[in-house]
Amino acid sequence: MNSQFLKKAKLPDTPGIYFFLNNKKKILYIGKATSLRSRVRSYFAKNIEEVRSPLIKQMVEEASSIDYRKTDSVLEALILEVDLIKKFQPKYNTAEKDDKSFNCVVITNEDFPKVLVIRKKELINDQKYSAQYGPFPHGTQLKDAMKIVRRIFPYRDSKCQISSGKPCFNRQIGMCPGVCSGEISKKEYAKTIKNIKLFFSGKKNQIIKNLMKEMKVCANKLDFEHANEVKRTIFALQHIQDVSLIKNNDILPREENFRIEAYDVAHLSGSNVVGVMTVVENGISKLSDYRKFKIKGGYGNNDIASLSEVIKRRFAHSEWPYPALVVADGGLAQRNAIEIILKELGLSIPVVAVVKNEKHRPEKILGDDKLVRIHERAILFVNSEAHRFAINFHRLRRSKDWKPV
């Protein structure tokens, strides 16, 4: 197979699963990707034997076609890949066959089930588990994935004691639904476990359909508080925040000369105020263009004023490449502040704002709908980078200013 075949495949720049097939349509290899087009293209590099392995080179030569299945997120691609490899046992997925040391996700068989990550070789084949998923070959990636799942569906783990009367640590940070403190009934918790099972079975749409029905029932009963909770869960499923699973070698849709800049401000009660700029260019974070700003205006808790100073100072540098899109951490006020400055400078650069919830997790993106739809993953990634970069810079500033009593 050659690069001419790749052109015919017309693979999309979306997350998903790809299949290399032989001339009898038998699956030779299954892989996951954050960008199907970029990932599959990498198999046609001249040095594929050095980059991957002689076995993969042999697989590509044996393949006669490529198929794919799109997913809505990298997280879903990760879960689906494992399920399909287990089902089809492709000839060239050799690493996944030697899987005794890999981790599995299991759900215990009890009134308030625990969701655990256990090595396959430690699993007990009895009635202890009601469900088992995996094995997953990448431990760190699975750990990050479970954090994402747990934010959507808080569950009980081995450290949570049933009705202990005292909230466990995970309950305090919103990762446990309150099994420990008696805040959730067996019936309600069973719904959470059912949704987790559906999610790991690739049935996200069924979960959303069920939640939509539940939300309508709550609204009819005038239970608007619970209806809003269900609505937030639906939004989280439809906008899965999986930037921790995105790696720079297989990251975002690669658009030539498309630069996105994100800005954030950090401080502690108005002291040691700092601002930062992070950059994604052509689908890759450009660390060399990240910038730090010590806020000079003395605005205290006024984040809008501090952000405005950052934007003015940044665009005073005409020697720096201008972005095609600007991302603000905040809401309409932050977005408006940046737009006013850009208008004064005669720059017609679109601006979007990433709105966070009370736990500082992305809830929605304000801005041009088309731009948001096309660049959503890149926007969330560069915004996450800005927040991380700002917090680290602020901590550094605080440590330098700290003096012993």
C-alpha positions in Angstrom: 0.0 0.0 0.0 1.3 3.5 -0.8 0.5 7.2 -0.1 -1.9 7.2 -3.1 -4.2 4.9 -1.2 -4.1 7.3 1.8 -5.5 10.1 -0.4 -8.4 7.9 -1.4 -9.2 7.1 2.2 -10.2 10.7 3.0 -9.7 10.3 6.7 -11.2 13.1 9.0 -9.3 15.2 11.5 -11.3 13.8 14.4 -10.7 11.3 17.2 -11.5 7.7 16.4 -10.4 4.1 15.7 -8.6 3.0 12.5 -8.4 -0.5 11.0 -5.7 -1.8 8.6 -7.3 -4.5 6.5 -5.8 -7.1 4.1 -7.2 -8.0 0.6 -9.8 -10.3 2.2 -11.0 -7.5 4.5 -9.6 -9.2 7.6 -8.4 -6.8 10.3 -4.6 -6.8 10.6 -4.3 -3.9 13.1 -6.5 -1.6 15.2 -5.3 1.7 16.7 -6.8 4.8 18.2 -6.1 8.4 17.3 -6.9 12.0 18.4 -6.8 12.9 14.7 -7.4 9.9 12.3 -5.9 11.7 9.3 -2.7 12.7 11.1 -2.2 9.3 12.8 -2.8 7.1 9.8 -0.5 9.4 7.7 2.3 8.7 10.1 2.4 5.0 9.0 3.5 6.2 5.5 6.7 7.9 6.7 9.9 6.7 5.0 11.5 5.7 8.3 8.5 3.8 9.6 10.7 0.8 10.5 12.9 3.0 12.7 10.0 5.0 14.3 7.7 2.1 14.9 9.1 -1.4 14.2 9.8 -3.9 11.4 6.6 -5.7 12.3 4.5 -2.5 11.7 6.3 -1.9 8.4 5.4 -5.5 7.4 1.8 -4.8 8.5 1.5 -1.7 6.3 3.0 -3.6 3.3 0.4 -6.4 3.8 -2.5 -4.0 4.2 -4.7 -3.2 1.2 -7.3 -0.9 2.7 -8.1 1.3 5.7 -11.3 1.7 7.5 -12.2 3.9 10.5 -14.8 4.7 13.1 -15.2 8.3 14.4 -15.7 9.0 18.1 -16.8 12.2 19.9 -13.7 12.2 22.1 -10.2 10.8 22.7 -11.6 9.1 25.8 -14.2 7.1 23.9 -11.5 6.1 21.3 -9.3 4.8 24.1 -12.1 2.6 25.5 -13.4 1.5 22.1 -9.9 0.5 20.9 -9.5 -1.9 23.8 -12.9 -3.5 23.3 -12.3 -4.0 19.6 -8.8 -5.5 20.0 -10.2 -7.9 22.6 -13.0 -8.8 20.2 -11.1 -9.3 16.9 -7.6 -10.2 18.2 -5.8 -8.6 15.2 -2.6 -10.3 14.0 -0.3 -7.3 14.5 -1.6 -6.0 17.8 1.0 -8.1 19.5 1.7 -6.0 22.6 -2.0 -6.2 23.6 -1.9 -10.0 23.5 0.8 -10.1 26.2 -1.6 -8.4 28.7 -1.2 -10.0 32.1 0.5 -7.0 33.6 -2.0 -4.5 32.0 -4.7 -2.9 34.1 -8.4 -3.6 34.0 -11.4 -1.6 35.2 -13.7 -3.6 37.3 -17.0 -3.0 39.1 -17.6 -5.0 42.3 -20.8 -7.0 42.9 -22.3 -5.4 46.1 -25.1 -3.0 47.1 -22.9 0.1 46.6 -20.4 -1.2 44.0 -16.8 0.1 43.9 -15.1 1.0 40.6 -11.5 -0.1 40.7 -8.4 -0.4 38.5 -6.7 -3.8 39.0 -3.9 -5.6 37.1 -5.3 -8.5 35.0 -3.1 -11.0 36.7 -4.6 -10.1 40.1 -8.2 -10.6 39.0 -10.2 -13.3 40.7 -12.6 -15.1 38.4 -15.6 -15.4 40.8 -18.7 -13.5 41.6 -16.8 -10.6 43.1 -17.2 -8.4 40.0 -20.3 -7.5 38.1 -18.4 -6.1 35.2 -14.8 -6.1 33.8 -13.3 -3.9 31.1 -9.9 -4.0 29.5 -7.0 -4.8 29.8 -5.7 -1.3 29.0 -2.0 -1.3 27.9 -1.2 2.3 29.0 -1.4 2.7 32.8 -0.9 6.5 32.9 -3.4 7.1 30.2 -6.0 4.9 31.9 -5.4 6.8 35.2 -6.1 10.1 33.4 -9.2 8.5 31.6 -10.7 7.4 34.9 -10.4 10.9 36.4 -12.4 12.1 33.4 -15.0 9.4 33.8 -15.2 10.1 37.6 -15.9 13.8 37.1 -18.9 12.9 35.0 -20.1 10.0 37.1 -18.7 10.2 40.7 -18.3 6.7 42.1 -17.1 4.8 45.2 -13.6 3.4 45.4 -11.8 1.2 48.0 -11.2 4.1 50.4 -14.9 5.0 50.7 -16.6 3.3 53.6 -20.4 2.9 53.4 -22.4 5.2 55.7 -19.4 6.0 57.8 -21.0 9.3 58.7 -17.9 11.1 57.6 -17.3 12.3 54.0 -14.2 10.7 52.5 -11.6 12.8 50.7 -13.1 12.1 47.3 -16.5 13.3 48.5 -15.0 16.6 49.6 -13.6 17.2 46.1 -16.7 16.0 44.3 -15.4 12.6 43.0 -17.5 10.5 45.3 -21.4 10.8 45.3 -21.7 10.6 49.1 -21.9 6.8 49.7 -19.7 7.4 52.8 -21.9 10.1 54.2 -25.2 8.5 53.4 -26.1 11.3 50.9 -27.1 8.9 48.1 -29.6 6.0 48.1 -28.9 2.6 46.8 -31.3 3.2 43.9 -29.7 6.5 42.8 -26.2 5.1 43.0 -27.3 2.1 40.9 -28.2 4.6 38.1 -24.6 5.9 38.2 -23.1 2.4 38.0 -25.5 1.5 35.1 -24.3 4.7 33.3 -20.6 3.8 33.8 -21.3 0.3 32.4 -23.0 1.8 29.4 -20.2 4.2 28.9 -17.5 1.5 28.9 -19.7 -0.5 26.5 -19.7 2.4 24.0 -23.3 3.3 24.5 -22.9 7.0 25.4 -25.9 8.0 23.2 -28.1 5.6 25.2 -27.0 7.3 28.4 -27.8 10.8 27.0 -31.2 9.5 25.9 -32.0 8.1 29.4 -30.8 11.3 31.0 -33.0 13.5 28.8 -36.0 11.5 29.9 -35.0 11.8 33.5 -34.5 15.6 33.2 -38.0 16.0 31.7 -39.5 13.9 34.5 -37.7 16.1 37.1 -38.9 19.3 35.4 -42.5 18.1 35.4 -42.3 17.4 39.1 -40.8 20.9 39.5 -37.6 19.4 40.9 -35.5 21.9 39.1 -32.4 21.4 41.2 -32.1 17.8 40.2 -33.0 18.6 36.6 -30.1 21.1 36.5 -27.8 18.4 37.8 -28.9 16.0 35.1 -28.5 18.8 32.5 -24.9 19.4 33.6 -24.2 15.6 33.3 -25.6 15.6 29.7 -23.4 18.6 28.8 -20.3 16.9 30.3 -21.0 13.8 28.2 -21.5 15.9 25.0 -18.3 18.0 25.7 -15.9 15.5 27.3 -12.8 17.4 28.5 -10.0 15.0 27.7 -7.0 17.3 27.1 -4.9 15.2 29.4 -5.2 12.3 26.9 -4.1 14.5 24.0 -0.4 14.1 23.2 1.7 16.5 21.1 2.7 13.9 18.6 -0.9 13.1 17.7 -2.7 16.2 18.9 -5.2 18.4 17.1 -6.2 19.0 13.5 -3.2 20.4 11.8 -4.1 23.6 10.0 -1.3 25.4 8.2 -0.5 28.8 9.7 -3.3 28.7 12.2 -2.2 30.1 15.5 -4.3 30.2 18.7 -3.3 32.2 21.7 -4.8 31.8 25.2 -4.6 34.2 28.2 -5.2 33.7 31.9 -4.5 35.7 35.1 -3.6 34.3 38.5 -3.3 35.8 42.0 -4.1 35.2 45.7 -6.5 37.8 47.0 -5.1 40.4 44.7 -1.4 39.8 45.6 1.4 38.6 43.3 -0.8 39.1 40.2 0.5 37.5 37.0 -0.8 36.9 33.5 0.3 34.5 30.8 0.0 33.7 27.1 0.1 30.2 25.7 0.2 29.2 22.1 -1.0 26.4 19.8 0.3 26.7 16.2 -0.5 24.3 13.4 -2.0 21.8 15.9 1.0 21.8 18.3 1.7 23.7 21.5 4.5 26.1 20.7 6.4 26.4 24.1 8.9 28.8 22.8 6.2 31.4 22.3 4.7 31.1 25.8 5.0 34.4 27.7 4.8 35.6 31.3 3.6 39.0 32.5 4.1 40.5 35.9 1.1 42.8 36.3 2.3 46.4 36.9 -1.1 48.2 37.4 -1.8 47.2 41.0 -5.4 46.2 40.2 -5.8 43.8 43.1 -8.7 41.4 42.5 -9.8 43.2 39.3 -9.1 40.3 36.8 -10.5 42.3 33.9 -8.1 45.2 34.4 -5.2 42.7 34.7 -6.2 40.8 31.6 -6.5 44.1 29.7 -3.0 45.1 30.7 -1.7 41.7 29.4 -3.5 42.1 26.1 -2.2 45.6 25.6 1.4 44.6 26.4 1.2 41.5 24.2 -0.1 43.4 21.1 2.5 46.1 21.6 4.9 43.4 20.3 4.2 43.7 16.6 7.3 41.5 16.0 5.4 38.5 17.5 3.2 36.6 15.0 -0.5 37.6 15.4 -3.0 34.9 16.2 -5.9 33.7 14.1 -7.9 33.2 17.3 -7.7 34.5 20.9 -9.0 32.5 23.8 -9.8 34.1 27.2 -10.3 32.2 30.5 -13.5 33.5 31.9 -16.8 34.7 30.5 -18.5 37.5 28.5 -16.7 40.2 30.5 -13.2 38.9 29.7 -14.2 38.3 26.0 -15.6 41.8 25.7 -12.5 43.4 27.3 -10.2 41.8 24.8 -12.5 42.6 21.8 -12.5 46.3 22.8 -8.7 46.5 22.9 -8.3 44.6 19.6 -10.9 47.0 18.0 -8.9 50.0 19.3 -5.8 48.5 17.7 -7.6 48.0 14.4 -7.3 44.2 14.6 -10.1 41.9 13.5 -9.1 38.8 15.4 -12.0 36.6 16.7 -12.2 36.0 20.5 -13.8 33.2 22.4 -14.1 32.7 26.2 -14.0 29.4 28.1 -16.5 29.5 30.9 -15.7 27.4 34.0 -18.0 25.9 36.6 -17.6 26.2 40.4 -14.9 23.4 40.2 -13.1 25.4 37.5 -13.8 22.9 34.8 -14.9 24.0 31.3 -18.7 24.3 31.0 -19.2 26.1 27.7 -17.3 28.2 25.1 -18.6 31.7 24.2 -17.9 32.9 20.7 -18.6 32.3 17.0 -20.4 28.9 16.8 -18.6 27.8 13.7 -15.1 28.6 15.1 -15.9 26.9 18.3 -17.2 23.7 16.5 -14.1 23.5 14.3 -11.5 24.3 17.0 -13.1 23.1 20.2 -10.4 20.6 21.2 -7.6 23.1 20.4 -9.4 25.9 22.4 -9.8 23.7 25.4 -6.2 22.4 25.2 -4.6 25.9 24.9 -6.9 27.2 27.7 -5.9 24.3 29.9 -2.2 25.2 29.2 -2.8 28.8 30.1 -4.4 27.9 33.4 -1.5 25.5 34.3 1.1 28.0 33.2 -0.5 30.9 35.1 -0.8 28.9 38.4 2.9 27.7 38.2 4.1 31.3 37.5 2.0 32.7 40.4 3.4 30.1 42.8 6.9 30.9 41.8 6.2 34.6 42.4 4.7 33.9 45.8 7.7 31.7 46.9 10.1 34.5 45.9 8.2 37.1 47.9 7.7 34.9 51.0 9.8 35.8 54.0 10.1 34.0 57.4 8.6 35.8 60.4 
